[in-house]
């Protein structure tokens, strides 16, 4: 796993957007489309706003969600709300090429299966995304793969439903589909992440993030997050 430390959180957002844009242009040139899954968070929303200003073949870009809270449409807790505000409202991306996790369906398990089928329809079977963007929590979680949740052991499904975490159940991509991605881009900011970033870089499988494949991964971190991480490499 490689790591870059471009500066503060704003520099991280801009650098991550530039990397995604490069990957998208290369993928579209090679195979006619680019598929990406994005996580939520303050820096990622800034990253997507920066991405919206990049020169991309937007008609060939397909955006999936890494995870989503089970909450009503338009709820401020929903990643989709911010995804639409940060990217869809600013870039000429076709609305139908943002694939929202169907968390409003009454049957959450059926909703997860529906999203898995959407992944297969767009990214083939088994789904192989061109890029998965991930964040890192102070407890070592990534996506909605959180410590001690049974979803950590799912190996036969690409999408699953978690137990309640911070007050809500979530729909999340699982390790199989994340680890099939052609590129994994970690975006990590904040001094509260330093200890977990060090463990991530060390491949510590005792934290959820440490189970993500490292051979095709790049970490973009700000200086506060990377301070201990750089010493731990």
Secondary structure, DSSP 8 states (H G I E B T S, - for coil): -EEEEEESHHHHHHHHHHHHHHHHHHHHHHHS-EEEEE--SHHHHHHHHHHHTS---GGGEEEEESEEES--TT-TT-HHHHHIIIIITTS---GGGEE---TTSS-HHHHHHHHHHHHHHHHTTTT--SEEEE---TTS-BTTB-TT-GGGG--S-SEEE---BTTB-EEEE-HHHHHH-S-EEEEE-SGGGHHHHHHHHTT-TTSGGGGS--TTEEEEEEHHHHHHHHHH-
